[in-house]
């Protein structure tokens, strides 16, 4: 073997220093596609099942159709990778206000973990894909005839039927036959892709089915005090803290469908948490706001400092036992104080759940 000259050895040494200095890494050290996804905002939808709002209709005709649309492209698209669009992945769950909201059921619909599974798959089958290759894979999965697009159509049905894994995977493999990139993969990688895609679709179907079954007949049981709004909000502070520990740049949006007239078991008539009483008796909106701030402190409700949290409310002051219209501004002031003391700077009222967290 011919020895390298001193000049060549020096040149190679210089290249090594340059690569080290400027952070150039071999392919195996490249960032994953997940790392290029824009940061997600966790969306928590909370439906009051006390009867103050029609939770059955809100789920069936408003929230559910909105979630179905989100599930058409729930994984987001990475930035700076040559794709036509860059969007954040979806992170959505649904819960309820009942007599003991801190223990109320939670229905996760889609999470960041789902996006990590999908983009992890694309990273693997694309072998750190170039922009061109990534575009082909995205079309094969999300295009009009794409594997996810075709398999996820079951989610749009009025009545969810969870597909069998084997049948779903066979159908996904069949769709690869006319694909731009996936058809050239070996059978093992095709099988892994079909398994991952179908696993996600089946998970979404099961989560929606669980929510469908619950909201078909939500029940507060024998409790007459069945509107523990403060407990539901307290619970979201726990979710916010967990989210903040995972990512300091995380964001949270809370959408509540309720009359916002807190009424929980054991609550005294004179409690600052009795938002109906405050709305009816406070002499000025400013007085109501101060009491709202006290109520948040009493309940120990505080979101992480500096975290971006916003809240939207549907149905405030309405329902079977509404407050008089001339007291609405007082009730609004109460909750404004409550949100501010909780660390929430952005709050508003909406006419439809479709407008919330959008």
C-alpha positions in Angstrom: 0.0 0.0 0.0 1.3 3.4 -0.9 2.0 5.7 2.1 0.2 9.0 2.2 2.3 12.1 1.9 2.6 14.5 4.8 0.6 17.1 2.9 -2.3 14.7 2.5 -2.3 13.7 6.1 -2.3 17.4 7.1 -5.2 18.0 4.7 -7.3 15.2 6.3 -6.5 16.5 9.8 -7.7 19.9 8.8 -11.0 18.4 7.4 -11.5 16.6 10.7 -11.1 19.8 12.7 -13.5 21.6 10.4 -16.2 18.9 10.7 -15.8 18.9 14.4 -15.9 22.7 14.8 -18.9 23.3 12.6 -21.0 20.3 13.8 -21.0 18.3 10.6 -22.0 14.7 11.5 -22.3 11.5 9.5 -25.8 10.3 8.5 -26.4 8.3 11.7 -26.0 11.5 13.7 -28.6 13.4 11.8 -31.6 14.9 13.6 -34.8 12.8 13.5 -37.8 14.1 11.6 -39.7 14.4 14.9 -37.2 17.1 16.0 -38.2 19.2 13.0 -41.9 19.2 13.9 -43.3 22.6 15.1 -44.2 22.6 18.9 -47.6 21.3 19.6 -50.3 22.9 21.7 -52.1 20.4 23.9 -55.9 20.8 23.6 -58.1 19.7 26.5 -61.9 19.8 25.8 -64.1 19.6 29.0 -67.8 18.9 28.7 -70.2 19.6 31.7 -72.5 16.5 32.1 -74.6 18.1 34.8 -77.2 19.2 32.3 -76.1 22.8 32.2 -75.2 22.1 28.6 -76.3 19.3 26.3 -73.1 17.3 26.4 -74.6 14.5 24.3 -75.4 16.9 21.4 -72.2 18.8 21.8 -70.1 15.6 21.5 -72.1 14.2 18.7 -72.7 17.3 16.5 -69.9 19.6 17.4 -66.8 18.3 19.1 -66.7 14.8 17.5 -66.9 16.1 13.9 -64.2 18.6 14.6 -61.9 15.9 16.0 -62.6 13.7 13.0 -61.2 16.5 10.8 -58.1 16.8 13.0 -57.5 13.0 12.6 -57.2 13.3 8.8 -53.7 14.8 9.4 -52.9 14.6 13.1 -49.2 14.0 12.9 -48.0 17.4 11.7 -45.4 18.0 9.1 -41.7 18.8 9.8 -40.3 22.2 9.0 -37.2 22.9 6.8 -37.5 19.5 5.0 -38.7 20.6 1.6 -42.4 19.9 2.2 -45.1 22.2 0.9 -46.4 22.8 4.5 -45.2 22.6 8.0 -47.7 22.1 10.8 -47.6 21.1 14.5 -48.9 17.6 15.5 -52.2 17.2 17.3 -52.4 16.6 21.0 -56.1 16.3 22.0 -58.0 14.8 24.9 -61.6 15.1 26.2 -62.8 15.1 29.8 -65.9 16.0 31.7 -67.2 18.0 34.6 -69.2 15.9 37.1 -69.6 15.6 40.9 -65.9 14.8 41.4 -64.1 16.2 38.4 -60.7 15.5 39.7 -61.4 11.8 39.1 -63.5 12.2 36.0 -62.8 10.0 33.0 -60.3 11.2 30.4 -60.5 10.2 26.7 -57.2 10.7 24.9 -57.9 11.2 21.2 -54.4 11.8 19.7 -51.0 12.6 21.3 -47.4 13.6 20.5 -46.5 9.9 20.9 -48.6 9.1 17.9 -46.6 11.6 15.8 -43.4 10.2 17.1 -44.4 6.7 16.0 -45.4 7.8 12.5 -42.4 10.1 11.8 -40.1 7.5 13.4 -41.4 5.0 10.8 -40.7 7.4 8.0 -37.2 8.1 9.3 -36.5 4.4 9.3 -37.9 3.4 5.9 -36.5 6.5 4.3 -33.1 6.1 5.8 -32.7 9.7 6.8 -34.6 10.8 3.7 -33.7 13.6 1.4 -36.3 16.2 0.6 -37.2 14.4 -2.6 -37.5 11.0 -1.0 -39.5 12.5 2.0 -42.0 14.1 -0.4 -42.5 10.7 -2.1 -43.1 8.9 1.2 -45.5 11.6 2.4 -47.5 11.2 -0.8 -47.5 7.4 -0.4 -48.9 7.7 3.2 -51.0 10.9 3.2 -51.9 11.5 -0.5 -55.3 10.8 -1.8 -54.6 7.1 -2.3 -52.1 7.0 0.6 -52.1 4.2 3.1 -53.1 6.3 6.1 -55.6 8.3 4.1 -57.3 5.1 3.0 -57.3 3.3 6.3 -58.3 6.3 8.4 -61.6 6.6 6.4 -63.2 4.3 9.0 -62.9 7.1 11.5 -65.4 9.2 9.5 -68.2 6.7 9.9 -71.1 7.6 12.2 -70.7 4.4 14.0 -67.1 3.3 14.6 -66.2 -0.3 13.9 -62.6 -1.1 15.0 -60.9 -3.0 12.1 -59.0 -6.2 12.5 -55.2 -5.7 12.4 -54.7 -8.4 9.7 -57.3 -7.0 7.4 -56.1 -3.4 7.8 -52.4 -4.5 7.1 -53.4 -6.4 4.0 -55.2 -3.4 2.7 -52.3 -1.1 3.5 -49.8 -3.4 1.7 -52.1 -3.5 -1.3 -52.1 0.3 -1.4 -48.3 0.3 -1.6 -48.4 -1.5 -5.0 -49.3 1.8 -6.7 -47.1 4.0 -4.5 -44.2 6.2 -5.6 -41.6 5.0 -3.1 -43.1 2.4 -0.8 -43.5 -0.2 -3.6 -39.7 -0.5 -3.9 -39.2 -1.4 -0.3 -38.5 -5.0 0.7 -41.4 -7.0 2.2 -40.1 -6.6 5.8 -40.1 -2.8 5.7 -43.4 -2.8 3.9 -44.9 -5.0 6.6 -43.5 -2.8 9.4 -45.0 0.3 7.7 -48.4 -1.3 7.4 -48.3 -2.5 11.0 -47.4 1.0 12.3 -50.0 2.8 10.2 -52.8 0.3 11.1 -51.8 0.3 14.7 -52.3 4.1 14.8 -55.6 3.9 13.0 -56.9 1.2 15.3 -55.8 3.2 18.4 -57.7 6.2 17.1 -60.8 4.1 16.4 -60.7 2.6 19.9 -60.3 6.0 21.6 -63.2 7.5 19.6 -65.4 4.4 20.3 -64.7 4.8 24.1 -65.8 8.4 24.0 -68.9 7.6 21.8 -70.0 5.0 24.3 -69.6 7.3 27.3 -71.3 10.4 25.8 -74.2 8.3 24.5 -75.5 8.4 28.1 -73.3 10.4 30.5 -74.5 10.1 34.1 -73.8 12.0 37.2 -75.3 9.3 39.4 -77.4 10.2 42.4 -75.5 13.4 43.2 -77.5 16.6 42.9 -74.3 18.7 43.1 -72.8 17.6 39.8 -70.9 20.6 38.4 -67.4 20.5 40.0 -65.9 23.1 37.6 -63.1 24.0 39.9 -62.0 20.3 40.2 -61.9 20.0 36.4 -59.7 23.1 36.1 -57.4 21.9 39.0 -56.9 18.7 37.1 -55.7 20.5 34.0 -53.0 22.2 36.1 -51.6 18.7 36.8 -51.5 18.1 33.1 -49.9 21.4 32.5 -47.1 20.7 35.0 -46.4 17.3 33.4 -46.4 19.0 30.0 -44.0 21.7 31.1 -41.6 19.2 32.6 -41.4 17.5 29.2 -41.0 20.7 27.2 -40.4 24.1 28.7 -41.9 25.7 25.5 -45.1 23.7 25.7 -48.5 25.3 25.3 -52.0 24.5 26.5 -55.5 25.3 25.4 -58.5 24.5 27.5 -62.1 24.5 26.0 -64.9 24.3 28.5 -68.6 23.7 27.6 -70.5 24.6 30.8 -72.7 27.3 32.4 -69.7 28.0 34.7 -71.9 27.9 37.7 -69.8 25.8 40.1 -71.8 23.5 42.3 -69.9 20.6 43.9 -70.7 18.3 46.8 -70.0 19.8 50.2 -69.7 23.4 48.9 -71.2 25.9 51.3 -73.6 28.5 50.2 -71.2 31.3 51.2 -68.1 29.8 49.5 -66.1 31.9 47.1 -66.4 29.0 44.7 -70.2 29.5 44.5 -70.0 31.4 41.3 -73.8 31.6 41.0 -74.1 33.3 44.3 -71.3 35.7 43.5 -72.8 36.6 40.2 -76.2 37.3 41.8 -75.0 39.3 44.9 -71.7 41.1 44.0 -72.3 44.8 44.0 -69.9 45.5 41.2 -68.0 43.5 38.6 -64.8 44.5 40.3 -66.0 42.9 43.5 -66.9 39.7 41.7 -63.4 39.7 40.1 -61.7 39.9 43.4 -63.8 37.0 44.8 -62.9 35.0 41.7 -59.2 35.5 42.4 -59.8 34.4 46.0 -61.7 31.3 44.7 -58.7 30.2 42.5 -56.3 30.6 45.5 -58.7 28.7 47.7 -58.8 25.8 45.3 -55.1 25.8 44.9 -55.3 26.3 41.1 -52.1 27.7 39.6 -50.7 27.0 36.2 -46.9 26.9 35.7 -45.3 30.3 35.6 -44.6 31.6 32.1 -46.5 28.8 30.4 -48.7 29.7 27.5 -52.2 28.8 28.6 -55.5 30.0 27.0 -59.1 29.1 27.8 -62.3 29.3 25.8 -65.8 28.9 27.3 -69.0 27.9 25.7 -72.4 28.4 27.5 -71.4 30.6 30.4 -74.4 31.7 32.4 -76.9 29.7 30.2 -78.6 26.3 30.6 -81.8 25.1 32.2 -81.2 27.5 35.2 -79.5 30.5 33.7 -78.6 33.7 35.5 -80.4 36.9 34.5 -78.9 38.6 31.5 -78.0 41.7 33.5 -75.7 39.5 35.7 -73.7 38.1 32.9 -71.0 40.8 33.1 -70.7 40.1 36.8 -70.2 36.4 36.2 -67.7 37.2 33.5 -65.7 39.4 35.9 -65.7 36.6 38.5 -64.1 34.1 36.0 -61.8 36.8 34.7 -60.4 37.1 38.2 -60.3 33.4 38.5 -58.3 32.9 35.3 -55.9 35.7 36.1 -55.1 34.4 39.6 -54.6 30.9 38.0 -51.9 32.3 35.7 -54.1 32.4 32.5 -53.7 35.6 30.5 -55.9 34.7 27.5 -59.6 33.8 28.0 -62.7 34.3 25.8 -66.2 33.0 25.2 -67.1 31.2 22.0 -70.3 30.3 20.3 -69.2 26.8 19.2 -66.6 24.3 20.2 -65.3 24.4 16.7 -64.0 27.9 17.4 -62.2 26.8 20.5 -58.5 25.9 20.4 -58.3 26.7 16.7 
